[in-house]
Amino acid sequence: MKSKIETKCIHEGWKPEKGAARQLPIYQSTTFKYDTSDEMGKLFDLEAEGYFYTRLQNPTNDAVAAKICALEGGAAAMLTSSGQAANFYALFNICEAGDHFIASSAIYGGTFNLFGVTMKKMGIECTFVDQDLPEEELAKYFKPNTKAVFGETITNPTVSVFDFEKFARLAHSHGVPLIVDNTFATPINCRPFEWGADIVTHSTTKYMDGHGVGVGGCIVDSGNFDWMAQAEKFPGLTTPDDSYHGIIYAERFGKGAYITKATAQLMRDFGAIQSPQNAFYLNVGLETLHLRMRQHCENALAVAKFLEGNDDVAWVNYPDLESNPYNALAKKYLPKGSCGVLSFGIKGGRERSIQFMDKLKLASIVTHVADSKTCLLHPASHTHRQLTDEQLRAAGIAPDLIRLSVGIENAEDIIDDLKQALAQV
């Protein structure tokens, strides 16, 4: 039976047999027992499937990864310790010193720093591009050593919408995969593989968890990119791996090659595994994801319309507003709604934005985003406080920008809280 996505949120991943636990068990064990040395040896040679050490794989984690894989419509998936780890693994799995990749300049600041500073120290170059440029302009940034293109479905904190088809054409015409961070939209509102993306990442800390209880990440591979057709570009997947007795991943594992390599090499060597306890929490959150995303979007649109009509508000940026420049892309790629995150500015600039935030009672000032509770952040005062106003604008962040993550409380209560804060400033 082919299930709808709402049913998959609840039933995919863990499929108990007769007499087994109905709820996903937490396999809180570092190691797994075998009867013979030969059985264990085959696991280390990747000749058999099974578990031997949680740093590589764990049954709880694999069940949750399988659920997310099903939600995205992918071929294979793995959990990581955070969204940052997921994005790092996603690129490092196919890039090495001397390689290059392209990323949208509008991506989350932490990812921007990972790509532009930390990976640069590893000899991997990233070119950041304006994602709204036409294809012919973007094509100029590709190089012979370009290995991937990266973007976010909905950018953080500027809530711009990524044009999948444009970037998929560009990536594939240059023989490289398109990697998309689908954190804000989640597979409930957008499935990037249906629009040409090859690999999807998530910070599961956000909407997938939904309750601020566990940090985590996930990588999902569509299985659609033909690594062997571009064998010279991706030797890590298409030539023998001496650390595993000469295995050629793309030949041995087919559609599972990319995730198998990421597990066998990167998780083995870097160890950024998600704890089984956090994976259990994540699974609980996933069961209501389809319900929460609908409420987040309904509430966020109501809040955005209120802010747009308020004389004290200088501007509002939310893709689902008809007046938004990304509304056409949102309708195309996100017909169910975008997400619960929007940004806006208060008339009077940076100082008045700070005063407004301090007067809020229901909404919390936190670093977190995409939670069941309404929360907000002022990048100029918090995540980007080391930058001048000029540097902020150069980074695409207005000094008065407030990132508001609209929760699933009653929308009227959220708006009333905004009203009383605006009245005081």
DOFIFI-97937 format. One record per residue (C-alpha): residue number from 0; residue in one letter; chain; x, y negated, z negated. Coordinates in pm, 1 decimal, always signed. Layout:
BEGIN
PT; i; aa; ch; px; py; pz
PT; NUM; a; A; X; Y; Z $
...
This chain:
BEGIN
PT; i; aa; ch; px; py; pz
PT; 0; m; A; +0.0; +0.0; +0.0 $
PT; 1; k; A; +136.1; -340.0; +98.2 $
PT; 2; s; A; +90.9; -574.5; -196.6 $
PT; 3; k; A; +41.3; -950.8; -191.3 $
PT; 4; i; A; +304.6; -1165.8; -359.7 $
PT; 5; e; A; +92.4; -1221.2; -672.2 $
PT; 6; t; A; +80.2; -845.6; -728.9 $
PT; 7; k; A; +451.5; -813.1; -661.9 $
PT; 8; c; A; +522.1; -1062.1; -940.7 $
PT; 9; i; A; +375.2; -810.0; -1183.9 $
PT; 10; h; A; +443.0; -465.8; -1038.9 $
PT; 11; e; A; +767.1; -476.1; -837.6 $
PT; 12; g; A; +1104.0; -375.2; -979.1 $
PT; 13; w; A; +1020.8; -140.9; -1265.9 $
PT; 14; k; A; +809.0; +156.2; -1156.3 $
PT; 15; p; A; +770.3; +388.1; -1457.3 $
PT; 16; e; A; +727.2; +759.8; -1405.3 $
PT; 17; k; A; +505.6; +984.3; -1618.1 $
PT; 18; g; A; +573.2; +931.9; -1986.4 $
PT; 19; a; A; +812.1; +639.8; -1930.6 $
PT; 20; a; A; +783.0; +299.2; -2094.8 $
PT; 21; r; A; +516.1; +84.1; -1926.5 $
PT; 22; q; A; +719.5; -230.9; -1987.6 $
PT; 23; l; A; +1069.6; -272.2; -1849.9 $
PT; 24; p; A; +1314.7; -140.0; -2113.9 $
PT; 25; i; A; +1618.0; -338.7; -2221.0 $
PT; 26; y; A; +1917.0; -116.3; -2152.0 $
PT; 27; q; A; +2132.2; -277.1; -2418.9 $
PT; 28; s; A; +2436.7; -62.8; -2354.6 $
PT; 29; t; A; +2777.5; -148.6; -2217.6 $
PT; 30; t; A; +2845.5; +203.3; -2091.4 $
PT; 31; f; A; +2668.3; +510.5; -1949.9 $
PT; 32; k; A; +2755.0; +876.6; -2011.8 $
PT; 33; y; A; +2836.7; +1147.6; -1754.6 $
PT; 34; d; A; +2903.8; +1517.8; -1796.7 $
PT; 35; t; A; +3208.8; +1552.3; -1574.3 $
PT; 36; s; A; +3506.6; +1343.0; -1473.7 $
PT; 37; d; A; +3423.0; +1403.8; -1105.9 $
PT; 38; e; A; +3078.6; +1245.5; -1147.3 $
PT; 39; m; A; +3236.7; +932.2; -1289.5 $
PT; 40; g; A; +3503.7; +929.1; -1019.1 $
PT; 41; k; A; +3246.5; +925.3; -740.5 $
PT; 42; l; A; +3089.1; +614.7; -894.6 $
PT; 43; f; A; +3423.6; +435.4; -893.4 $
PT; 44; d; A; +3473.1; +532.5; -527.6 $
PT; 45; l; A; +3124.4; +401.7; -434.4 $
PT; 46; e; A; +3039.2; +751.1; -311.7 $
PT; 47; a; A; +2745.1; +791.1; -550.2 $
PT; 48; e; A; +2481.6; +563.9; -701.3 $
PT; 49; g; A; +2453.9; +517.5; -1074.6 $
PT; 50; y; A; +2563.6; +317.7; -1375.3 $
PT; 51; f; A; +2888.9; +332.6; -1565.6 $
PT; 52; y; A; +2957.6; -18.6; -1698.5 $
PT; 53; t; A; +2717.4; -310.5; -1742.1 $
PT; 54; r; A; +2967.0; -563.8; -1608.5 $
PT; 55; l; A; +2892.9; -421.0; -1264.7 $
PT; 56; q; A; +2535.2; -297.4; -1290.2 $
PT; 57; n; A; +2265.3; -234.1; -1547.3 $
PT; 58; p; A; +1921.5; -69.6; -1502.0 $
PT; 59; t; A; +1733.4; -363.3; -1656.4 $
PT; 60; n; A; +1913.0; -613.2; -1435.1 $
PT; 61; d; A; +1867.5; -403.8; -1122.5 $
PT; 62; a; A; +1492.3; -371.8; -1180.5 $
PT; 63; v; A; +1455.7; -749.0; -1209.8 $
PT; 64; a; A; +1680.2; -808.8; -907.4 $
PT; 65; a; A; +1461.6; -565.6; -711.8 $
PT; 66; k; A; +1152.0; -765.2; -807.7 $
PT; 67; i; A; +1304.8; -1093.7; -690.0 $
PT; 68; c; A; +1424.7; -918.7; -373.8 $
PT; 69; a; A; +1068.2; -803.9; -304.1 $
PT; 70; l; A; +930.4; -1153.1; -367.8 $
PT; 71; e; A; +1176.9; -1304.0; -118.7 $
PT; 72; g; A; +1133.5; -1023.7; +134.6 $
PT; 73; g; A; +1502.2; -932.9; +123.8 $
PT; 74; a; A; +1705.9; -614.3; +164.9 $
PT; 75; a; A; +1922.2; -627.1; -149.7 $
PT; 76; a; A; +1976.5; -851.5; -451.7 $
PT; 77; m; A; +2185.8; -896.4; -764.4 $
PT; 78; l; A; +2153.9; -1097.5; -1083.9 $
PT; 79; t; A; +2426.5; -1329.9; -1208.7 $
PT; 80; s; A; +2489.3; -1512.7; -1534.0 $
PT; 81; s; A; +2369.7; -1848.7; -1396.0 $
PT; 82; g; A; +2263.8; -2029.9; -1081.9 $
PT; 83; q; A; +2614.2; -2175.8; -1059.8 $
PT; 84; a; A; +2758.8; -1824.0; -1056.9 $
PT; 85; a; A; +2508.8; -1721.5; -789.1 $
PT; 86; n; A; +2608.9; -2007.1; -559.4 $
PT; 87; f; A; +2979.3; -1944.1; -618.4 $
PT; 88; y; A; +2949.4; -1571.9; -547.0 $
PT; 89; a; A; +2729.8; -1635.4; -242.1 $
PT; 90; l; A; +3004.8; -1841.8; -76.4 $
PT; 91; f; A; +3314.0; -1671.7; -218.4 $
PT; 92; n; A; +3185.2; -1334.8; -99.7 $
PT; 93; i; A; +3255.5; -1443.0; +259.8 $
PT; 94; c; A; +3510.7; -1724.0; +216.3 $
PT; 95; e; A; +3877.0; -1718.0; +116.9 $
PT; 96; a; A; +4168.6; -1961.3; +108.5 $
PT; 97; g; A; +4191.6; -2142.5; +442.2 $
PT; 98; d; A; +3819.9; -2114.9; +518.7 $
PT; 99; h; A; +3559.2; -2388.9; +555.7 $
PT; 100; f; A; +3184.9; -2421.0; +505.9 $
PT; 101; i; A; +2921.5; -2692.6; +546.8 $
PT; 102; a; A; +2677.0; -2807.0; +278.6 $
PT; 103; s; A; +2406.6; -3067.2; +250.7 $
PT; 104; s; A; +2527.2; -3371.3; +56.6 $
PT; 105; a; A; +2190.6; -3388.6; -123.3 $
PT; 106; i; A; +2242.4; -3071.0; -328.2 $
PT; 107; y; A; +2249.4; -3052.7; -708.7 $
PT; 108; g; A; +2544.9; -3239.4; -859.6 $
PT; 109; g; A; +2684.2; -2931.8; -1033.3 $
PT; 110; t; A; +2688.7; -2739.4; -706.1 $
PT; 111; f; A; +2839.9; -3041.3; -529.2 $
PT; 112; n; A; +3126.7; -3042.2; -779.4 $
PT; 113; l; A; +3170.3; -2664.4; -752.3 $
PT; 114; f; A; +3202.2; -2686.1; -374.2 $
PT; 115; g; A; +3390.0; -3014.4; -344.4 $
PT; 116; v; A; +3632.1; -2988.5; -637.4 $
PT; 117; t; A; +3668.3; -2639.8; -784.9 $
PT; 118; m; A; +3653.1; -2436.8; -462.9 $
PT; 119; k; A; +3879.7; -2692.9; -297.2 $
PT; 120; k; A; +4143.8; -2598.0; -555.0 $
PT; 121; m; A; +4104.2; -2239.4; -431.9 $
PT; 122; g; A; +4187.4; -2347.4; -77.1 $
PT; 123; i; A; +3827.9; -2341.9; +50.4 $
PT; 124; e; A; +3712.9; -2664.7; +216.4 $
PT; 125; c; A; +3354.4; -2791.4; +211.9 $
PT; 126; t; A; +3224.0; -3063.8; +440.5 $
PT; 127; f; A; +2916.2; -3239.9; +301.0 $
PT; 128; v; A; +2668.1; -3365.5; +559.3 $
PT; 129; d; A; +2354.2; -3577.4; +567.9 $
PT; 130; q; A; +2088.8; -3309.6; +616.5 $
PT; 131; d; A; +1862.3; -3551.5; +801.9 $
PT; 132; l; A; +2106.6; -3602.9; +1089.7 $
PT; 133; p; A; +2002.8; -3466.7; +1431.7 $
PT; 134; e; A; +2140.0; -3129.9; +1542.9 $
PT; 135; e; A; +2387.4; -3273.8; +1792.0 $
PT; 136; e; A; +2549.1; -3482.5; +1517.9 $
PT; 137; l; A; +2560.6; -3195.6; +1268.8 $
PT; 138; a; A; +2716.9; -2964.4; +1527.1 $
PT; 139; k; A; +3029.7; -3182.9; +1525.0 $
PT; 140; y; A; +3113.0; -3070.3; +1170.2 $
PT; 141; f; A; +3163.1; -2704.1; +1259.5 $
PT; 142; k; A; +3520.2; -2576.5; +1284.9 $
PT; 143; p; A; +3675.5; -2249.9; +1405.0 $
PT; 144; n; A; +3717.6; -2147.9; +1038.3 $
PT; 145; t; A; +3362.8; -2241.0; +930.4 $
PT; 146; k; A; +3205.1; -1942.4; +751.1 $
PT; 147; a; A; +2863.1; -2060.7; +628.7 $
PT; 148; v; A; +2605.7; -2339.6; +599.3 $
PT; 149; f; A; +2444.9; -2418.5; +263.0 $
PT; 150; g; A; +2140.0; -2619.9; +158.5 $
PT; 151; e; A; +1858.0; -2638.8; -96.5 $
PT; 152; t; A; +1491.4; -2587.6; -7.2 $
PT; 153; i; A; +1406.8; -2887.7; -226.7 $
PT; 154; t; A; +1702.2; -3094.2; -339.9 $
PT; 155; n; A; +1777.3; -3178.8; -702.2 $
PT; 156; p; A; +1716.3; -3456.5; -808.3 $
PT; 157; t; A; +1620.9; -3636.4; -484.7 $
PT; 158; v; A; +1343.9; -3382.9; -392.4 $
PT; 159; s; A; +1417.6; -3390.8; -19.8 $
PT; 160; v; A; +1293.0; -3101.4; +195.6 $
PT; 161; f; A; +1542.0; -2892.1; +393.7 $
PT; 162; d; A; +1473.7; -2832.4; +764.1 $
PT; 163; f; A; +1533.1; -2455.7; +782.5 $
PT; 164; e; A; +1484.8; -2406.5; +1153.0 $
PT; 165; k; A; +1725.9; -2685.1; +1245.3 $
PT; 166; f; A; +2002.4; -2550.1; +1024.8 $
PT; 167; a; A; +1934.9; -2186.2; +1114.0 $
PT; 168; r; A; +1981.9; -2270.4; +1483.2 $
PT; 169; l; A; +2305.0; -2452.8; +1405.3 $
PT; 170; a; A; +2445.4; -2180.4; +1180.4 $
PT; 171; h; A; +2357.9; -1892.5; +1410.0 $
PT; 172; s; A; +2480.0; -2067.2; +1724.0 $
PT; 173; h; A; +2819.2; -2089.3; +1552.0 $
PT; 174; g; A; +2810.5; -1728.2; +1430.4 $
PT; 175; v; A; +2771.3; -1797.1; +1057.2 $
PT; 176; p; A; +2496.2; -1730.5; +799.1 $
PT; 177; l; A; +2262.5; -1987.8; +648.9 $
PT; 178; i; A; +2258.1; -1977.6; +267.2 $
PT; 179; v; A; +1971.4; -2153.4; +87.9 $
PT; 180; d; A; +1916.3; -2227.0; -280.9 $
PT; 181; n; A; +1542.2; -2169.9; -325.1 $
PT; 182; t; A; +1526.2; -2256.5; -696.9 $
PT; 183; f; A; +1269.3; -2537.8; -692.3 $
PT; 184; a; A; +1026.8; -2387.4; -441.6 $
PT; 185; t; A; +1056.8; -2023.9; -556.3 $
PT; 186; p; A; +934.4; -1749.8; -319.8 $
PT; 187; i; A; +578.2; -1836.7; -424.9 $
PT; 188; n; A; +591.0; -2161.9; -227.1 $
PT; 189; c; A; +858.1; -2083.2; +32.0 $
PT; 190; r; A; +1034.3; -1772.8; +163.8 $
PT; 191; p; A; +1342.6; -1901.1; +348.1 $
PT; 192; f; A; +1406.3; -1570.8; +531.0 $
PT; 193; e; A; +1087.0; -1631.3; +728.0 $
PT; 194; w; A; +1240.9; -1953.7; +860.5 $
PT; 195; g; A; +1583.6; -1818.8; +958.1 $
PT; 196; a; A; +1786.9; -1823.7; +635.9 $
PT; 197; d; A; +2014.2; -1523.0; +580.6 $
PT; 198; i; A; +2096.5; -1539.6; +208.8 $
PT; 199; v; A; +1897.9; -1697.5; -75.2 $
PT; 200; t; A; +2018.5; -1799.7; -420.5 $
PT; 201; h; A; +1829.9; -1896.9; -736.0 $
PT; 202; s; A; +1892.1; -2049.2; -1071.0 $
PT; 203; t; A; +1649.1; -1816.6; -1246.2 $
PT; 204; t; A; +1687.9; -2045.3; -1549.7 $
PT; 205; k; A; +1427.1; -2272.0; -1391.5 $
PT; 206; y; A; +1076.7; -2177.2; -1273.2 $
PT; 207; m; A; +1141.5; -1803.0; -1257.0 $
PT; 208; d; A; +1213.4; -1790.0; -1630.1 $
PT; 209; g; A; +982.0; -2086.0; -1680.6 $
PT; 210; h; A; +1012.6; -2111.8; -2057.2 $
PT; 211; g; A; +1369.4; -2228.1; -2119.6 $
PT; 212; v; A; +1480.2; -1908.6; -2293.5 $
PT; 213; g; A; +1745.5; -1754.7; -2068.7 $
PT; 214; v; A; +2014.0; -1882.1; -1833.3 $
PT; 215; g; A; +2055.1; -1675.6; -1517.0 $
PT; 216; g; A; +2096.6; -1660.8; -1142.3 $
PT; 217; c; A; +2018.9; -1434.9; -847.6 $
PT; 218; i; A; +2144.5; -1372.7; -493.5 $
PT; 219; v; A; +1918.3; -1211.3; -232.4 $
PT; 220; d; A; +2042.1; -1093.3; +107.7 $
PT; 221; s; A; +1795.5; -1066.9; +395.0 $
PT; 222; g; A; +2003.2; -792.9; +558.3 $
PT; 223; n; A; +1950.5; -969.8; +890.6 $
PT; 224; f; A; +2293.5; -1118.7; +954.9 $
PT; 225; d; A; +2507.5; -894.1; +1177.3 $
PT; 226; w; A; +2850.5; -903.8; +1012.9 $
PT; 227; m; A; +3005.0; -665.8; +1265.2 $
PT; 228; a; A; +2898.8; -888.9; +1554.7 $
PT; 229; q; A; +3118.0; -1157.9; +1395.9 $
PT; 230; a; A; +3379.7; -914.8; +1264.3 $
PT; 231; e; A; +3677.2; -1147.8; +1310.0 $
PT; 232; k; A; +3509.8; -1417.0; +1098.8 $
PT; 233; f; A; +3429.8; -1191.9; +802.9 $
PT; 234; p; A; +3719.0; -950.4; +745.3 $
PT; 235; g; A; +3614.0; -894.4; +383.7 $
PT; 236; l; A; +3307.1; -712.2; +510.3 $
PT; 237; t; A; +3436.5; -568.3; +835.6 $
PT; 238; t; A; +3790.0; -444.2; +754.8 $
PT; 239; p; A; +3905.8; -184.6; +498.5 $
PT; 240; d; A; +3901.0; -283.7; +129.9 $
PT; 241; d; A; +4221.7; -142.1; -17.4 $
PT; 242; s; A; +4084.1; -179.9; -371.4 $
PT; 243; y; A; +3815.9; +78.2; -281.8 $
PT; 244; h; A; +4014.5; +330.0; -78.7 $
PT; 245; g; A; +3965.6; +157.4; +254.7 $
PT; 246; i; A; +3587.3; +123.0; +250.6 $
PT; 247; i; A; +3447.2; -99.8; +526.8 $
PT; 248; y; A; +3134.7; -244.6; +366.7 $
PT; 249; a; A; +2947.3; -337.3; +683.7 $
PT; 250; e; A; +2991.8; +14.5; +821.2 $
PT; 251; r; A; +2927.2; +210.7; +501.8 $
PT; 252; f; A; +2638.2; +12.9; +349.5 $
PT; 253; g; A; +2453.6; -148.3; +641.7 $
PT; 254; k; A; +2194.5; -397.4; +517.2 $
PT; 255; g; A; +2327.7; -354.8; +163.2 $
PT; 256; a; A; +2685.3; -446.0; +259.5 $
PT; 257; y; A; +2688.4; -806.8; +139.9 $
PT; 258; i; A; +2541.5; -736.7; -206.7 $
PT; 259; t; A; +2748.7; -420.1; -250.3 $
PT; 260; k; A; +3067.5; -616.1; -183.5 $
PT; 261; a; A; +2959.7; -896.5; -418.4 $
PT; 262; t; A; +2896.9; -640.9; -692.5 $
PT; 263; a; A; +3196.1; -414.2; -632.6 $
PT; 264; q; A; +3447.2; -697.5; -590.4 $
PT; 265; l; A; +3326.4; -1022.8; -742.1 $
PT; 266; m; A; +3128.0; -893.0; -1036.7 $
PT; 267; r; A; +3406.5; -645.1; -1105.8 $
PT; 268; d; A; +3670.9; -919.0; -1108.3 $
PT; 269; f; A; +3483.7; -1225.2; -1241.4 $
PT; 270; g; A; +3223.4; -1053.7; -1459.4 $
PT; 271; a; A; +2951.7; -1322.4; -1448.3 $
PT; 272; i; A; +2679.5; -1069.4; -1529.1 $
PT; 273; q; A; +2338.4; -1163.8; -1666.5 $
PT; 274; s; A; +2270.7; -1004.7; -2004.6 $
PT; 275; p; A; +2000.9; -733.1; -2005.8 $
PT; 276; q; A; +1820.0; -931.2; -2275.4 $
PT; 277; n; A; +1800.1; -1238.3; -2050.1 $
PT; 278; a; A; +1693.2; -1019.8; -1757.7 $
PT; 279; f; A; +1407.0; -889.9; -1973.4 $
PT; 280; y; A; +1296.4; -1246.2; -2053.0 $
PT; 281; l; A; +1322.9; -1331.3; -1683.3 $
PT; 282; n; A; +1098.5; -1040.1; -1591.6 $
PT; 283; v; A; +832.0; -1161.3; -1833.9 $
PT; 284; g; A; +849.1; -1506.2; -1673.1 $
PT; 285; l; A; +821.8; -1364.2; -1321.9 $
PT; 286; e; A; +490.1; -1198.4; -1405.7 $
PT; 287; t; A; +318.6; -1538.6; -1428.9 $
PT; 288; l; A; +526.3; -1725.8; -1171.0 $
PT; 289; h; A; +245.1; -1737.4; -915.2 $
PT; 290; l; A; +6.5; -1888.2; -1170.8 $
PT; 291; r; A; +252.0; -2141.3; -1309.0 $
PT; 292; m; A; +371.9; -2270.4; -971.7 $
PT; 293; r; A; +15.4; -2350.8; -867.9 $
PT; 294; q; A; -38.8; -2548.8; -1188.2 $
PT; 295; h; A; +298.7; -2724.7; -1162.0 $
PT; 296; c; A; +215.1; -2842.4; -811.1 $
PT; 297; e; A; -139.2; -2955.4; -895.4 $
PT; 298; n; A; -16.1; -3150.2; -1197.3 $
PT; 299; a; A; +281.3; -3302.0; -1015.5 $
PT; 300; l; A; +64.3; -3428.1; -729.8 $
PT; 301; a; A; -179.1; -3587.5; -977.3 $
PT; 302; v; A; +111.3; -3754.2; -1160.8 $
PT; 303; a; A; +272.9; -3869.0; -835.9 $
PT; 304; k; A; -51.7; -4029.8; -718.6 $
PT; 305; f; A; -89.1; -4205.3; -1054.2 $
PT; 306; l; A; +267.3; -4340.4; -1039.2 $
PT; 307; e; A; +227.9; -4446.3; -676.3 $
PT; 308; g; A; -72.6; -4658.5; -772.4 $
PT; 309; n; A; +84.8; -4817.3; -1082.3 $
PT; 310; d; A; +209.3; -5177.0; -1056.1 $
PT; 311; d; A; +496.8; -5112.6; -1299.0 $
PT; 312; v; A; +645.8; -4839.3; -1080.2 $
PT; 313; a; A; +890.8; -4947.8; -810.1 $
PT; 314; w; A; +886.4; -4629.9; -604.2 $
PT; 315; v; A; +787.3; -4260.7; -615.2 $
PT; 316; n; A; +946.5; -3969.2; -431.6 $
PT; 317; y; A; +739.8; -3649.9; -406.6 $
PT; 318; p; A; +713.9; -3447.7; -83.1 $
PT; 319; d; A; +344.2; -3370.0; -123.3 $
PT; 320; l; A; +247.0; -3737.3; -108.1 $
PT; 321; e; A; +118.6; -3835.5; +236.5 $
PT; 322; s; A; +340.7; -4144.1; +223.2 $
PT; 323; n; A; +659.9; -3942.0; +165.8 $
PT; 324; p; A; +910.1; -3920.3; +454.8 $
PT; 325; y; A; +944.0; -3544.1; +395.4 $
PT; 326; n; A; +569.0; -3479.2; +393.5 $
PT; 327; a; A; +566.6; -3329.5; +743.5 $
PT; 328; l; A; +844.6; -3084.6; +653.5 $
PT; 329; a; A; +668.6; -3004.9; +325.6 $
PT; 330; k; A; +346.0; -2921.6; +508.7 $
PT; 331; k; A; +539.2; -2700.8; +749.1 $
PT; 332; y; A; +759.3; -2509.3; +505.3 $
PT; 333; l; A; +570.3; -2553.9; +177.1 $
PT; 334; p; A; +196.7; -2540.4; +257.8 $
PT; 335; k; A; +106.4; -2421.5; -94.9 $
PT; 336; g; A; +284.1; -2720.6; -249.3 $
PT; 337; s; A; +647.2; -2803.6; -311.2 $
PT; 338; c; A; +725.4; -2788.2; -684.0 $
PT; 339; g; A; +664.4; -2972.7; -1009.9 $
PT; 340; v; A; +965.6; -3203.7; -984.1 $
PT; 341; l; A; +944.5; -3564.0; -865.4 $
PT; 342; s; A; +1154.8; -3875.9; -899.5 $
PT; 343; f; A; +1055.3; -4239.4; -948.0 $
PT; 344; g; A; +1186.1; -4576.3; -1062.4 $
PT; 345; i; A; +1048.6; -4838.5; -1300.7 $
PT; 346; k; A; +1044.7; -5203.4; -1195.4 $
PT; 347; g; A; +1321.8; -5377.2; -1385.1 $
PT; 348; g; A; +1595.9; -5126.5; -1306.1 $
PT; 349; r; A; +1814.2; -4904.5; -1516.9 $
PT; 350; e; A; +1748.8; -5062.0; -1858.7 $
PT; 351; r; A; +1371.7; -5057.7; -1825.0 $
PT; 352; s; A; +1382.8; -4694.5; -1712.5 $
PT; 353; i; A; +1568.8; -4607.8; -2032.3 $
PT; 354; q; A; +1321.1; -4803.0; -2246.1 $
PT; 355; f; A; +1030.3; -4625.7; -2077.4 $
PT; 356; m; A; +1174.9; -4280.3; -2143.7 $
PT; 357; d; A; +1231.3; -4359.7; -2510.4 $
PT; 358; k; A; +860.2; -4443.1; -2554.2 $
PT; 359; l; A; +732.2; -4107.3; -2426.4 $
PT; 360; k; A; +573.2; -3872.4; -2679.9 $
PT; 361; l; A; +464.4; -3560.5; -2489.7 $
PT; 362; a; A; +746.7; -3544.0; -2235.4 $
PT; 363; s; A; +1090.7; -3446.4; -2364.9 $
PT; 364; i; A; +1426.2; -3596.0; -2265.7 $
PT; 365; v; A; +1634.1; -3287.2; -2187.9 $
PT; 366; t; A; +1897.3; -3168.2; -1940.9 $
PT; 367; h; A; +1664.3; -2888.2; -1832.8 $
PT; 368; v; A; +1423.0; -2897.1; -1538.7 $
PT; 369; a; A; +1146.9; -2678.1; -1393.0 $
PT; 370; d; A; +1001.3; -2567.4; -1726.7 $
PT; 371; s; A; +647.1; -2504.2; -1851.8 $
PT; 372; k; A; +688.0; -2817.7; -2065.3 $
PT; 373; t; A; +705.9; -3164.9; -1911.0 $
PT; 374; c; A; +1056.6; -3304.2; -1934.5 $
PT; 375; l; A; +1264.9; -3576.2; -1775.8 $
PT; 376; l; A; +1616.3; -3702.8; -1727.2 $
PT; 377; h; A; +1777.7; -4030.9; -1623.6 $
PT; 378; p; A; +2085.0; -3932.2; -1418.3 $
PT; 379; a; A; +2249.6; -4275.0; -1448.7 $
PT; 380; s; A; +2244.1; -4240.1; -1828.1 $
PT; 381; h; A; +2302.0; -3865.9; -1852.3 $
PT; 382; t; A; +2441.7; -3636.5; -1583.6 $
PT; 383; h; A; +2602.2; -3918.9; -1381.4 $
PT; 384; r; A; +2673.3; -4171.7; -1657.2 $
PT; 385; q; A; +3039.6; -4200.4; -1559.2 $
PT; 386; l; A; +2943.9; -4362.1; -1225.1 $
PT; 387; t; A; +2887.7; -4730.6; -1149.9 $
PT; 388; d; A; +2564.5; -4842.9; -983.4 $
PT; 389; e; A; +2750.9; -4864.2; -652.5 $
PT; 390; q; A; +2884.7; -4511.2; -691.2 $
PT; 391; l; A; +2538.6; -4386.7; -783.3 $
PT; 392; r; A; +2388.3; -4532.0; -467.1 $
PT; 393; a; A; +2669.4; -4377.3; -261.8 $
PT; 394; a; A; +2573.3; -4041.5; -410.8 $
PT; 395; g; A; +2210.0; -4100.0; -311.5 $
PT; 396; i; A; +2093.6; -4162.0; -668.3 $
PT; 397; a; A; +1928.6; -4494.0; -750.2 $
PT; 398; p; A; +2032.4; -4644.2; -1087.5 $
PT; 399; d; A; +1666.8; -4654.3; -1191.9 $
PT; 400; l; A; +1591.5; -4295.6; -1079.9 $
PT; 401; i; A; +1403.8; -4084.6; -1332.9 $
PT; 402; r; A; +1372.5; -3713.2; -1259.7 $
PT; 403; l; A; +1039.3; -3597.0; -1396.9 $
PT; 404; s; A; +970.8; -3225.6; -1423.8 $
PT; 405; v; A; +594.6; -3197.3; -1459.5 $
PT; 406; g; A; +487.4; -2907.7; -1680.0 $
PT; 407; i; A; +170.4; -2702.9; -1699.8 $
PT; 408; e; A; -0.2; -2901.2; -1975.6 $
PT; 409; n; A; -329.3; -3073.3; -1898.6 $
PT; 410; a; A; -257.0; -3328.5; -1625.0 $
PT; 411; e; A; -461.6; -3599.3; -1799.3 $
PT; 412; d; A; -249.9; -3563.1; -2112.0 $
PT; 413; i; A; +69.4; -3599.9; -1910.8 $
PT; 414; i; A; -64.7; -3911.4; -1736.4 $
PT; 415; d; A; -184.4; -4059.1; -2065.6 $
PT; 416; d; A; +166.2; -4020.5; -2204.9 $
PT; 417; l; A; +310.7; -4202.6; -1902.5 $
PT; 418; k; A; +46.4; -4476.7; -1937.5 $
PT; 419; q; A; +121.9; -4548.9; -2302.3 $
PT; 420; a; A; +498.1; -4558.8; -2236.8 $
PT; 421; l; A; +457.2; -4792.3; -1939.1 $
PT; 422; a; A; +232.5; -5019.7; -2147.8 $
PT; 423; q; A; +507.0; -5062.5; -2406.4 $
PT; 424; v; A; +777.9; -5169.4; -2160.9 $
